[in-house]
Amino acid sequence: MRADVRELRTYAFTRARDGFAEASATPAFLALDVDALVLLAGDDAVRVKSEDEVYDAVARWLQHEPAAVSYTHLRAHETDS
């Protein structure tokens, strides 16, 4: 991956992490793949008023595309941490 693409991805992730409430309300959030969702929602530095914001955002993502991820896939991510 080119350095400028990596830099852009890092910038976008940081903006989403620092403004999670706003980012999670966008169509782009619902379009995240499961790996990106887990990375963002699982980041200890995500800035939210409460963990309920993260829970609600993940629930919206799951309702939007319930077939996109299986319970087994999420459990695999949980054990990676």
Beta strands, then each sheet from edge to edge (+ up, - down):
end
